[in-house]
Amino acid sequence: MRAIGIILAGGNNNRMRELSDKRAIAAMPIAGSYRSIDFALSNMANSHIQKVAVLTQFNARSLNEHLSSSKWWDFGRKQGGLFVFTPTMTKDNSFWYQGTGDAIYQNLNFLKNSHEPYVVIASGDGVYKLDYNKVLEYHIAKRADITVVCTTCKDPADVERFGVIRMNEDCRIEEFEEKPMVSPYNTVSTGIYIIRRRQLIELIEKAAQDGRHDFVRDVLIRYKNLKRIYGYKINTFWSNISTVDSYYQTNMAFLDPEIRNYFFKQEPFIKTKIDDLPPAKYNPGAVVSNSLVSSGCIINGIVENSVLFKDVFVGNNCVIKNSVILNDVYLGDNTHIENCIVESRDTIRANSYYCGEDGVKIVVEKNNRYVI
């Protein structure tokens, strides 16, 4: 593909509450075995983009560890490859990234030293599959300056989380409002853009000169009447995990056989870093229904309508319902977990009871491991 990729994965988000205390949103576990950023990286690799930059910043340690080897996404190559850029203090600049536009500006040499004519920009918190080649073909056919991938927001209450778009009959964007409180429209930006590389350099440099740092507000919205900005609408599965509820619902969506088949059994596949773990083990007395159980898990109790990530131990007489259990969690005997997200590396004491009665409950316990 005649494009390079940029994945924006550095933002902080308080709407994830305790889940973002120790990790970037792009490093959030998804569907038992993946991280959120795996979807953008896999889409880049599957679209034959050979050179990708990931811009990280907030709580980047676990994300950087996940990206430590580029071979998992087929970026281990002499020409191109995977580049991870964090804020760097230099003679000319000592700021952290002040926004998505500033993040690109501080790494502008990546764009200037490349030769591909186009750039695909994607966020690291989207869960989807997309062939960027089709978007590029559309971009060229429309003779667009910028193409914004968009979708229909089914829940009106979620509109305030996104950039809301209104297009004309030719799909040219006429209105673009970032995270409005209310909106009569339900077409939202997915945070995926295609733009010519030289034009991106020009627009980002102009924004920096004016003291503007946000790509959406200071490029897309500011130039919507001056540049030819078009929308490319998708109707396949797409989800953004920027809130606790959306994160929970995204994981639970993978219990739907159609969605599992779409992501797990239909090419192109989503790639991720592989851990050397044994298969899940189901001991006598284990009862599992409509759940995803990952490698390394040991199940002794009841698991219903839940997603269990790697290395989860479920003790005797435990009941897990409608919950997401993250990596390396130990659940003591007789524990009841319902409508919850259990944080990774937690030890839940025996006879504990947690139930999210008014929404999803986040369980964070830092007890020492013990044997009963």
WODALIN-V423842 format. One record per pair of residues at least 4 apart in sequence whose C-alpha atoms are under 7 Angstrom apart, sorted by sequence separation. I is the first residue (numbers start at 1). J is the second residue. If there is no record, write none. Layout:
# WODALIN-V423842
i:I j:J
i:I j:J
This chain:
# WODALIN-V423842
i:16 j:20
i:20 j:24
i:23 j:27
i:24 j:28
i:30 j:34
i:34 j:38
i:37 j:41
i:38 j:42
i:39 j:43
i:40 j:44
i:41 j:45
i:42 j:46
i:43 j:47
i:44 j:48
i:45 j:49
i:56 j:60
i:60 j:64
i:61 j:65
i:62 j:66
i:63 j:67
i:64 j:68
i:70 j:74
i:71 j:75
i:77 j:81
i:89 j:93
i:90 j:94
i:98 j:102
i:99 j:103
i:100 j:104
i:101 j:105
i:102 j:106
i:103 j:107
i:104 j:108
i:108 j:112
i:109 j:113
i:110 j:114
i:132 j:136
i:133 j:137
i:134 j:138
i:135 j:139
i:136 j:140
i:137 j:141
i:138 j:142
i:139 j:143
i:140 j:144
i:167 j:171
i:168 j:172
i:196 j:200
i:197 j:201
i:198 j:202
i:199 j:203
i:200 j:204
i:201 j:205
i:202 j:206
i:203 j:207
i:204 j:208
i:205 j:209
i:206 j:210
i:207 j:211
i:208 j:212
i:214 j:218
i:215 j:219
i:216 j:220
i:217 j:221
i:218 j:222
i:219 j:223
i:220 j:224
i:223 j:227
i:242 j:246
i:243 j:247
i:244 j:248
i:245 j:249
i:246 j:250
i:247 j:251
i:248 j:252
i:249 j:253
i:256 j:260
i:257 j:261
i:258 j:262
i:259 j:263
i:260 j:264
i:261 j:265
i:262 j:266
i:282 j:286
i:293 j:297
i:308 j:312
i:314 j:318
i:331 j:335
i:348 j:352
i:356 j:360
i:20 j:25
i:29 j:34
i:30 j:35
i:44 j:49
i:45 j:50
i:70 j:75
i:71 j:76
i:76 j:81
i:89 j:94
i:97 j:102
i:139 j:144
i:167 j:172
i:168 j:173
i:195 j:200
i:207 j:212
i:208 j:213
i:213 j:218
i:215 j:220
i:216 j:221
i:217 j:222
i:224 j:229
i:241 j:246
i:242 j:247
i:254 j:259
i:255 j:260
i:261 j:266
i:264 j:269
i:356 j:361
i:29 j:35
i:30 j:36
i:70 j:76
i:75 j:81
i:97 j:103
i:153 j:159
i:167 j:173
i:168 j:174
i:207 j:213
i:212 j:218
i:240 j:246
i:241 j:247
i:253 j:259
i:254 j:260
i:263 j:269
i:355 j:361
i:28 j:35
i:29 j:36
i:75 j:82
i:166 j:173
i:167 j:174
i:263 j:270
i:27 j:35
i:28 j:36
i:139 j:147
i:165 j:173
i:166 j:174
i:26 j:35
i:27 j:36
i:87 j:96
i:166 j:175
i:26 j:36
i:27 j:37
i:87 j:97
i:165 j:175
i:166 j:176
i:26 j:37
i:165 j:176
i:207 j:218
i:239 j:250
i:70 j:82
i:164 j:176
i:165 j:177
i:163 j:176
i:164 j:177
i:280 j:293
i:286 j:299
i:291 j:304
i:297 j:310
i:301 j:314
i:163 j:177
i:164 j:178
i:280 j:294
i:286 j:300
i:287 j:301
i:288 j:302
i:289 j:303
i:290 j:304
i:291 j:305
i:292 j:306
i:293 j:307
i:294 j:308
i:296 j:310
i:297 j:311
i:298 j:312
i:299 j:313
i:300 j:314
i:301 j:315
i:163 j:178
i:164 j:179
i:280 j:295
i:285 j:300
i:286 j:301
i:287 j:302
i:288 j:303
i:289 j:304
i:290 j:305
i:291 j:306
i:292 j:307
i:293 j:308
i:294 j:309
i:295 j:310
i:296 j:311
i:297 j:312
i:298 j:313
i:299 j:314
i:300 j:315
i:301 j:316
i:306 j:321
i:312 j:327
i:318 j:333
i:323 j:338
i:329 j:344
i:335 j:350
i:340 j:355
i:162 j:178
i:163 j:179
i:203 j:219
i:279 j:295
i:280 j:296
i:281 j:297
i:282 j:298
i:283 j:299
i:284 j:300
i:285 j:301
i:286 j:302
i:287 j:303
i:288 j:304
i:289 j:305
i:291 j:307
i:292 j:308
i:293 j:309
i:294 j:310
i:295 j:311
i:296 j:312
i:297 j:313
i:298 j:314
i:299 j:315
i:300 j:316
i:301 j:317
i:302 j:318
i:303 j:319
i:304 j:320
i:305 j:321
i:306 j:322
i:307 j:323
i:308 j:324
i:309 j:325
i:311 j:327
i:312 j:328
i:313 j:329
i:314 j:330
i:315 j:331
i:317 j:333
i:318 j:334
i:319 j:335
i:320 j:336
i:321 j:337
i:322 j:338
i:323 j:339
i:324 j:340
i:325 j:341
i:326 j:342
i:328 j:344
i:329 j:345
i:330 j:346
i:331 j:347
i:332 j:348
i:334 j:350
i:335 j:351
i:336 j:352
i:337 j:353
i:338 j:354
i:339 j:355
i:340 j:356
i:9 j:26
i:162 j:179
i:278 j:295
i:279 j:296
i:280 j:297
i:281 j:298
i:282 j:299
i:283 j:300
i:301 j:318
i:302 j:319
i:303 j:320
i:304 j:321
i:305 j:322
i:306 j:323
i:307 j:324
i:308 j:325
i:309 j:326
i:310 j:327
i:311 j:328
i:312 j:329
i:313 j:330
i:314 j:331
i:315 j:332
i:316 j:333
i:317 j:334
i:318 j:335
i:319 j:336
i:320 j:337
i:321 j:338
i:322 j:339
i:323 j:340
i:324 j:341
i:325 j:342
i:326 j:343
i:327 j:344
i:328 j:345
i:329 j:346
i:330 j:347
i:331 j:348
i:332 j:349
i:333 j:350
i:334 j:351
i:335 j:352
i:336 j:353
i:337 j:354
i:338 j:355
i:339 j:356
i:348 j:365
i:161 j:179
i:277 j:295
i:278 j:296
i:280 j:298
i:281 j:299
i:282 j:300
i:301 j:319
i:302 j:320
i:303 j:321
i:304 j:322
i:306 j:324
i:307 j:325
i:308 j:326
i:309 j:327
i:310 j:328
i:311 j:329
i:312 j:330
i:313 j:331
i:314 j:332
i:315 j:333
i:316 j:334
i:318 j:336
i:319 j:337
i:320 j:338
i:321 j:339
i:323 j:341
i:324 j:342
i:325 j:343
i:326 j:344
i:327 j:345
i:329 j:347
i:330 j:348
i:331 j:349
i:332 j:350
i:333 j:351
i:335 j:353
i:336 j:354
i:337 j:355
i:338 j:356
i:346 j:364
i:347 j:365
i:160 j:179
i:166 j:185
i:277 j:296
i:346 j:365
i:347 j:366
i:160 j:180
i:340 j:360
i:341 j:361
i:342 j:362
i:343 j:363
i:346 j:366
i:347 j:367
i:160 j:181
i:164 j:185
i:166 j:187
i:339 j:360
i:340 j:361
i:341 j:362
i:342 j:363
i:343 j:364
i:347 j:368
i:160 j:182
i:164 j:186
i:165 j:187
i:339 j:361
i:340 j:362
i:341 j:363
i:342 j:364
i:347 j:369
i:164 j:187
i:165 j:188
i:340 j:363
i:164 j:188
i:165 j:189
i:50 j:75
i:163 j:188
i:164 j:189
i:162 j:188
i:163 j:189
i:159 j:186
i:162 j:189
i:45 j:73
i:45 j:74
i:51 j:80
i:52 j:81
i:53 j:82
i:54 j:83
i:55 j:84
i:56 j:85
i:57 j:86
i:50 j:80
i:51 j:81
i:52 j:82
i:53 j:83
i:54 j:84
i:55 j:85
i:56 j:86
i:57 j:87
i:42 j:73
i:50 j:81
i:51 j:82
i:52 j:83
i:53 j:84
i:54 j:85
i:55 j:86
i:41 j:73
i:53 j:85
i:153 j:186
i:24 j:58
i:152 j:186
i:153 j:187
i:24 j:59
i:27 j:62
i:152 j:187
i:153 j:188
i:255 j:290
i:23 j:59
i:24 j:60
i:27 j:63
i:151 j:187
i:152 j:188
i:255 j:291
i:22 j:59
i:23 j:60
i:150 j:187
i:151 j:188
i:150 j:188
i:151 j:189
i:5 j:44
i:23 j:62
i:24 j:63
i:150 j:189
i:151 j:190
i:149 j:189
i:150 j:190
i:148 j:189
i:149 j:190
i:149 j:192
i:5 j:49
i:148 j:192
i:149 j:193
i:4 j:49
i:9 j:54
i:10 j:55
i:148 j:193
i:176 j:221
i:1 j:47
i:3 j:49
i:4 j:50
i:5 j:51
i:6 j:52
i:7 j:53
i:8 j:54
i:9 j:55
i:10 j:56
i:11 j:57
i:12 j:58
i:147 j:193
i:148 j:194
i:1 j:48
i:4 j:51
i:5 j:52
i:6 j:53
i:7 j:54
i:8 j:55
i:9 j:56
i:10 j:57
i:11 j:58
i:146 j:193
i:147 j:194
i:1 j:49
i:4 j:52
i:5 j:53
i:6 j:54
i:7 j:55
i:10 j:58
i:55 j:103
i:146 j:194
i:147 j:195
i:146 j:195
i:145 j:195
i:174 j:224
i:173 j:229
i:172 j:229
i:173 j:230
i:136 j:194
i:172 j:230
i:173 j:231
i:171 j:230
i:172 j:231
i:171 j:231
i:123 j:191
i:122 j:191
i:123 j:192
i:122 j:192
i:121 j:192
i:122 j:193
i:121 j:193
i:120 j:193
i:121 j:194
i:120 j:194
i:119 j:194
i:120 j:195
i:118 j:194
i:119 j:195
i:118 j:195
i:119 j:196
i:118 j:196
i:119 j:197
i:117 j:196
i:118 j:197
i:117 j:197
i:150 j:231
i:40 j:122
i:145 j:227
i:146 j:228
i:147 j:229
i:148 j:230
i:149 j:231
i:150 j:232
i:151 j:233
i:145 j:228
i:146 j:229
i:147 j:230
i:148 j:231
i:149 j:232
i:150 j:233
i:151 j:234
i:40 j:124
i:47 j:131
i:144 j:228
i:145 j:229
i:146 j:230
i:147 j:231
i:148 j:232
i:149 j:233
i:150 j:234
i:151 j:235
i:47 j:132
i:144 j:229
i:147 j:232
i:43 j:129
i:47 j:133
i:111 j:197
i:144 j:230
i:37 j:124
i:43 j:130
i:36 j:124
i:37 j:125
i:39 j:127
i:43 j:131
i:36 j:125
i:39 j:128
i:36 j:126
i:39 j:129
i:36 j:127
i:135 j:232
i:26 j:124
i:26 j:125
i:105 j:204
i:25 j:125
i:105 j:205
i:101 j:204
i:128 j:237
i:128 j:238
i:102 j:213
i:127 j:238
i:128 j:239
i:4 j:116
i:101 j:213
i:102 j:214
i:126 j:238
i:127 j:239
i:3 j:116
i:100 j:213
i:101 j:214
i:126 j:239
i:127 j:240
i:2 j:116
i:3 j:117
i:4 j:118
i:5 j:119
i:6 j:120
i:7 j:121
i:8 j:122
i:9 j:123
i:99 j:213
i:100 j:214
i:101 j:215
i:126 j:240
i:2 j:117
i:3 j:118
i:4 j:119
i:5 j:120
i:6 j:121
i:7 j:122
i:8 j:123
i:9 j:124
i:98 j:213
i:99 j:214
i:100 j:215
i:125 j:240
i:126 j:241
i:245 j:360
i:2 j:118
i:3 j:119
i:4 j:120
i:5 j:121
i:6 j:122
i:7 j:123
i:8 j:124
i:125 j:241
i:3 j:120
i:7 j:124
i:1 j:133
i:73 j:271
i:72 j:271
i:73 j:272
i:72 j:272
i:72 j:273
i:66 j:273
i:31 j:251
i:30 j:251
i:46 j:268
i:31 j:254
i:16 j:242
i:15 j:242
i:16 j:243
i:15 j:243
i:16 j:244
i:42 j:270
i:15 j:244
i:42 j:271
i:39 j:270
i:38 j:270
i:38 j:271
i:38 j:272
i:34 j:272
i:32 j:292
i:32 j:293
i:33 j:294
i:32 j:294
i:32 j:307
i:31 j:307
i:32 j:308
i:33 j:309
i:32 j:309
i:32 j:310
